[in-house]
């Protein structure tokens, strides 16, 4: 069942989102060649603790970490590790913040040192895909309109959209109905209603959209070994349009 949030609940989720956004801004300052994603993991845990929050995904279905850290061809759910990031890598840091029982979810892909123009273009398209989806996340539109906007743009730029992982409703638990696909025909699916809070989180691949799972049962990566990038916001549907609860601006 899709739950609708009150203005008060959305305001509290917005506070969690502001904290999450501020954490991403700090991560951007420390990512460089030689840094490990395990160091980023420890930074995030300390940052959240300092601000009275916790990492909601730690312990979720047995997941052991506060962050997902997906490097290069890893699509999502990469484990933080001791392997140093290299110049030219990209890394997606994804986290869910719990602030006084209210949740927010956001992922961001970072360049490590100097990346080539092809990689920069992938990241630009992945980020713009997110905002194309947000633009049509208007009360009265349908969920399929979001996926259509993302797929049309990303494929038009020569990239592919991952099918196996979707956005979702959020609050009071991490994953709630509805599923928010990042592909498909417009005009399909449930209507967006005032009070819905969802994540839009397209995963955009350099090559084919197909994914394969690592032996750890969590990490998904591209089947062709090419790069994958992801940007994610938690948004609230309102009469005045979508509100970005995890906005970094």
C-alpha positions as CSV (number, residue, x, y, z in Angstrom):
1,X,0.0,0.0,0.0
2,X,1.3,3.5,-0.9
3,X,1.3,5.7,2.1
4,X,0.8,9.5,2.0
5,X,2.8,11.7,4.4
6,X,1.5,14.7,6.3
7,X,3.2,18.1,6.0
8,X,4.7,17.5,9.4
9,X,6.2,14.1,8.3
10,X,7.6,15.6,5.1
11,X,9.2,18.5,7.1
12,X,10.9,16.0,9.4
13,X,12.1,13.9,6.4
14,X,13.4,17.2,4.9
15,X,15.5,17.7,8.0
16,X,17.0,14.2,7.6
17,X,17.5,15.1,3.9
18,X,19.4,18.3,4.7
19,X,21.7,16.4,7.0
20,X,22.3,13.7,4.3
21,X,23.0,16.4,1.7
22,X,25.5,18.1,4.0
23,X,27.3,14.7,4.5
24,X,27.6,14.3,0.7
25,X,29.1,17.8,0.5
26,X,31.8,16.7,3.0
27,X,32.4,13.5,1.1
28,X,33.1,15.5,-2.0
29,X,35.9,17.3,-0.2
30,X,37.7,14.1,0.9
31,X,37.4,11.9,-2.2
32,X,40.8,11.7,-4.0
33,X,43.2,9.1,-5.3
34,X,44.6,7.0,-2.4
35,X,41.5,7.4,-0.2
36,X,39.6,4.1,0.5
37,X,35.9,3.7,0.6
38,X,36.3,2.1,4.0
39,X,37.7,5.5,5.2
40,X,34.6,7.2,3.7
41,X,32.4,4.6,5.5
42,X,34.0,5.5,8.8
43,X,33.7,9.3,8.1
44,X,30.0,8.9,7.4
45,X,29.3,6.9,10.6
46,X,31.2,9.6,12.6
47,X,29.4,12.5,10.9
48,X,26.0,11.0,11.4
49,X,26.7,10.2,15.1
50,X,28.0,13.7,15.6
51,X,24.7,15.1,14.4
52,X,22.4,12.7,16.3
53,X,21.6,10.5,13.3
54,X,22.2,6.9,12.3
55,X,22.7,5.0,9.1
56,X,19.4,3.2,8.4
57,X,20.8,0.7,6.0
58,X,23.3,-0.7,8.4
59,X,21.8,-4.0,9.5
60,X,19.0,-3.8,6.8
61,X,18.5,-7.4,5.7
62,X,21.9,-8.2,7.1
63,X,23.8,-5.4,5.3
64,X,26.9,-4.6,7.4
65,X,27.7,-1.1,6.4
66,X,26.5,2.5,6.7
67,X,27.2,3.2,3.0
68,X,27.2,1.5,-0.3
69,X,30.4,2.3,-2.2
70,X,30.2,1.2,-5.9
71,X,33.4,1.7,-8.0
72,X,33.5,1.9,-11.8
73,X,31.6,-1.1,-13.2
74,X,29.7,-1.7,-9.9
75,X,26.1,-0.6,-10.4
76,X,25.0,-0.5,-6.8
77,X,25.5,-2.1,-3.3
78,X,29.3,-2.2,-3.4
79,X,30.9,-2.9,-0.1
80,X,33.3,-0.3,1.5
81,X,36.8,-1.8,1.3
82,X,40.5,-1.1,1.9
83,X,41.3,-0.9,-1.8
84,X,42.6,2.7,-2.5
85,X,40.7,4.7,-5.1
86,X,42.8,5.4,-8.2
87,X,43.0,8.5,-10.4
88,X,40.3,8.2,-13.1
89,X,38.0,6.0,-11.0
90,X,34.3,6.9,-10.3
91,X,32.6,5.9,-7.1
92,X,28.9,6.1,-6.1
93,X,28.3,6.6,-2.4
94,X,24.7,5.7,-1.4
95,X,23.3,6.1,2.1
96,X,20.0,6.3,4.1
97,X,19.9,8.7,7.1
98,X,17.6,8.2,10.1
99,X,17.2,11.4,12.0
100,X,14.8,11.0,15.0
101,X,12.9,8.3,13.1
102,X,12.6,10.2,9.8
103,X,14.4,8.9,6.7
104,X,16.1,10.3,3.7
105,X,18.0,8.4,0.9
106,X,20.5,9.8,-1.6
107,X,23.3,8.5,-3.8
108,X,26.0,10.5,-5.6
109,X,28.7,9.6,-8.1
110,X,32.1,11.2,-7.6
111,X,35.0,11.6,-9.9
112,X,38.3,10.5,-8.4
113,X,41.1,12.8,-9.5
114,X,41.2,13.3,-13.3
115,X,38.6,11.4,-15.4
116,X,38.4,11.4,-19.2
117,X,35.8,13.2,-21.3
118,X,33.8,10.0,-22.0
119,X,33.5,9.4,-18.2
120,X,32.5,13.0,-17.6
121,X,29.8,12.7,-20.2
122,X,28.4,9.6,-18.5
123,X,28.2,11.4,-15.2
124,X,26.6,14.5,-16.7
125,X,23.9,12.3,-18.4
126,X,23.3,10.3,-15.3
127,X,22.8,13.4,-13.2
128,X,20.6,15.1,-15.8
129,X,18.5,11.8,-16.1
130,X,17.7,12.2,-12.4
131,X,16.5,15.8,-12.9
132,X,14.5,14.8,-16.1
133,X,12.6,12.3,-13.9
134,X,12.1,14.9,-11.1
135,X,10.7,17.4,-13.6
136,X,7.7,15.2,-14.4
137,X,7.1,14.0,-10.8
138,X,4.0,16.2,-10.6
139,X,0.8,15.4,-8.8
140,X,-1.6,13.9,-11.3
141,X,1.1,12.4,-13.6
142,X,1.8,8.7,-13.5
143,X,4.8,6.8,-12.3
144,X,5.5,5.7,-15.8
145,X,6.1,9.3,-16.9
146,X,9.2,9.4,-14.7
147,X,10.7,6.3,-16.2
148,X,9.8,7.4,-19.8
149,X,11.5,10.8,-19.2
150,X,14.7,9.2,-17.9
151,X,14.9,6.4,-20.5
152,X,14.2,8.7,-23.5
153,X,16.9,11.1,-22.4
154,X,19.6,8.6,-21.4
155,X,19.2,6.4,-24.4
156,X,19.1,9.5,-26.7
157,X,22.6,10.3,-25.3
158,X,23.9,6.8,-26.2
159,X,23.7,5.2,-22.7
160,X,21.5,2.5,-21.2
161,X,19.2,2.4,-18.1
162,X,19.5,-0.4,-15.5
163,X,16.2,-2.4,-15.2
164,X,17.0,-4.6,-12.2
165,X,17.0,-1.9,-9.6
166,X,14.4,0.9,-9.1
167,X,13.5,3.8,-6.9
168,X,10.9,3.3,-4.2
169,X,8.6,4.8,-1.6
170,X,10.3,5.7,1.7
171,X,9.3,6.3,5.3
172,X,8.8,5.0,7.8
173,X,10.9,2.1,6.4
174,X,13.6,2.2,3.7
175,X,11.8,0.4,0.9
176,X,8.0,0.8,0.5
177,X,5.6,0.8,-2.4
178,X,5.6,2.0,-5.1
179,X,8.4,0.8,-7.3
180,X,9.7,3.7,-9.3
181,X,11.1,2.3,-12.6
182,X,13.6,4.4,-14.6
183,X,12.4,3.1,-17.9
184,X,9.1,2.2,-19.7
185,X,6.1,3.9,-21.4
186,X,4.6,7.1,-20.1
187,X,1.0,7.2,-19.0
188,X,1.3,3.9,-17.1
189,X,1.3,3.1,-13.4
190,X,-0.3,4.7,-10.3
191,X,-0.9,8.4,-10.3
192,X,1.4,10.6,-8.3
193,X,-0.5,12.1,-5.3
194,X,0.2,14.9,-2.9
195,X,1.9,13.4,0.2
196,X,3.8,10.6,-1.6
197,X,7.5,10.5,-0.8
198,X,9.7,8.6,-3.3
199,X,13.2,8.1,-4.4
200,X,14.3,8.6,-8.0
201,X,17.7,7.0,-8.6
202,X,18.5,6.1,-12.2
203,X,21.6,3.9,-12.7
204,X,23.0,4.8,-16.1
205,X,25.5,2.5,-17.9
206,X,28.1,3.2,-20.5
207,X,27.4,-0.1,-22.2
208,X,24.5,-2.6,-21.9
209,X,21.9,-2.3,-19.1
210,X,22.2,-5.9,-18.0
211,X,23.6,-6.6,-14.5
212,X,25.3,-9.5,-12.8
213,X,25.6,-10.2,-9.1
214,X,28.8,-10.8,-7.2
215,X,29.2,-13.8,-4.9
216,X,28.6,-11.6,-1.9
217,X,24.9,-11.5,-2.8
218,X,24.7,-7.7,-2.7
219,X,26.9,-6.1,-5.3
220,X,25.6,-5.7,-8.8
221,X,27.9,-4.8,-11.7
222,X,27.7,-4.4,-15.5
223,X,27.9,-7.6,-17.4
224,X,30.3,-6.0,-19.9
225,X,32.6,-4.4,-17.4
226,X,31.8,-0.8,-18.5
227,X,31.1,2.1,-16.2
228,X,27.9,2.8,-14.3
229,X,26.9,6.0,-12.6
230,X,24.0,6.9,-10.3
231,X,22.4,10.0,-8.8
232,X,19.5,9.8,-6.4
233,X,17.2,12.2,-4.5
234,X,14.4,11.7,-2.1
235,X,11.4,13.8,-3.2
236,X,8.0,14.7,-1.9
237,X,5.0,15.2,-4.2
238,X,3.1,18.4,-3.4
239,X,0.5,20.6,-5.1
240,X,3.3,23.1,-5.9
241,X,5.5,20.4,-7.5
242,X,8.2,18.0,-6.3
243,X,10.3,19.1,-3.3
244,X,13.9,17.8,-3.2
245,X,14.3,16.6,0.4
246,X,18.0,15.8,-0.2
247,X,18.9,18.8,-2.3
248,X,22.6,19.7,-2.1
249,X,22.2,23.3,-3.5
